Amino acid sequence: MPFAFTSSAPAHRVFIWTIGCQMNRADSERIERQLQSAGHAPARSLGEATAVVVNGCAVRENADRKVWGMLGMLKGMKKTRPHLVVGLTGCTVHAGEDELAPHLAPVDVLFDTLNAEPLLAALARAAPADTDDYADVEARAAPGRGAVSRFVNVIYGCDKRCTYCIVPFRRGAQRSRPLAEIVDEARRCRDEGAREIVLLGQIVNAYGFDLNGARLVDVLAAVDRVEGVERVRFTTAHPRYMTRALAEAMRDIPSVCEEINLPVQSGDDQVLKRMARGYGAGSYRDTIAMLRGTAPGVAVTTDVIVGFCGETEAHFQASLRLVRDLRFDQVHVAAFSPRRGTAAAAWPDDVPQAEKLRRLHVIEQEQTAISEQINRAYVGQAPEVLFEELTAGKGAAAEPRWRGRTRTNKLVFTPDRPGLRPGVTAAVRIGAATPWSLRGAALEGAAA
């Protein structure tokens, strides 16, 4: 029987510590919403909390280290605050017992992100360490309320077995959410102030493969019909499932933005085969040509791994050549590090770390020049910008400035002026560009 909170159960102030991808952030929002529905309140800091949830990530070894560090700190805190309740969730809970065991001393409950009932039950059994009046924190906004851009998971897990990736072993098989459930969540986000919905999945364009009928294009069309949602994005897509229908959706569905992340990982066929990516460099190039031919002006970003097992200088040069030829808007480049439990962890990690870093920096430098050239083309134009927040300017005498994004996901900064506020869309005349952002002034009368 599902756990139900009752008024006699103690109320806690819960601090959720999140590390990792956008999916983890969306999971934390959902967990916090469940906690509030059960009568608990969000804590603004660890010091205020009577309970802590650690939502861990395991994609890279560095993320694991940060999770273990947080659990170590909580172990120390519990020496003076023994009633503090600690829950662990996220990819981390699916690690091997030998990995987890040395770090579990402070943890009271392990639970899956999709099932918070063990956490709720643990909180119901444990009285808070104090009896302060919770009215001030209970009145706070629901998680995510007021944020202009919100994440909505559409598919969980992954059925691919890329040889370097731990995610399928931590998040399980692909499970698509019902379309009606996704639309309901998009409406709730809209009601809480969102004007942009980002649809998430480990392979988001595999949505519906485990269902009868609906595909990602249907989700895009359905969320587009939610009144008040001005923009829709989706990430992360897999090249094998990048269809012309999805490209046409970016071109034809009004709210769907002309921007996509399509990880290539390597520009060499031999390396791609060892990675088990399921495509070659030539077919990837054809996919990008199809995208740009179908949805003119689409911004394309990608991910590249350098120093994978057996990657030679010639293999690396193929990746560099692909970056130069395809001229991405942005490249997220990472040096390969083996993850225990993956196929590649059993192979020789035969590219020296110094060489991995050299290759990483070469691609970063190449891409920085490309990004600057692409962004400079915006100078003189007046793209539509969705404003997210007013930020402090740099320097002691700097004026506050608004931060927003174009439909192609370019970061834009502009001075404050009357009429600008979070969620407003306005045309901005771009006056300057860097590889990472654009700067300009909102046109008078353009705010809506």
Number of C-alpha atoms within 10 A of each C-alpha: 3 8 13 11 19 11 8 7 17 16 24 29 23 26 22 23 17 21 19 17 12 21 21 21 19 19 20 24 21 18 23 23 18 16 23 21 12 20 17 25 26 26 20 13 13 16 9 12 20 24 23 23 24 23 26 24 25 24 18 16 13 12 16 20 13 15 22 18 13 16 21 16 12 21 19 13 15 15 11 9 13 12 15 24 26 27 23 26 25 26 24 24 21 19 17 12 9 8 14 14 10 10 16 17 14 21 18 14 18 20 18 18 19 12 13 19 19 16 23 20 16 15 28 21 10 17 17 19 15 9 10 7 8 14 9 8 14 17 10 13 12 16 18 21 17 19 18 23 23 24 25 23 22 28 26 22 19 20 17 16 17 19 19 23 22 21 23 19 17 20 20 14 16 21 19 22 16 14 17 12 11 20 20 13 16 26 19 13 25 24 14 18 20 26 27 25 27 19 25 23 25 26 22 24 25 23 25 23 14 15 12 7 8 15 19 22 19 16 20 22 17 15 25 21 15 15 10 14 22 21 19 24 23 24 21 19 20 19 22 16 14 18 15 15 13 21 22 14 22 25 19 14 15 14 23 24 23 23 23 22 21 20 19 25 21 29 24 22 18 15 22 20 15 18 20 14 20 15 15 19 20 12 12 19 17 11 19 18 12 16 25 16 13 18 19 13 13 21 22 22 17 19 15 20 22 26 27 26 20 15 20 15 13 10 20 23 17 17 25 22 15 20 22 14 10 13 20 19 26 22 23 16 18 19 19 20 20 22 18 16 15 18 17 20 16 11 11 11 17 12 18 10 14 10 14 20 15 15 23 21 15 12 23 18 12 15 23 18 13 21 21 18 16 18 19 19 12 18 16 13 14 18 20 19 25 31 26 22 17 18 14 13 14 10 7 7 7 9 12 15 19 22 23 25 19 22 20 19 19 19 17 24 25 21 17 17 14 8 13 21 17 20 22 18 22 24 21 26 20 23 16 15 20 15 17 14 18 26 21 20 19 26 13 12 10 14 20 12
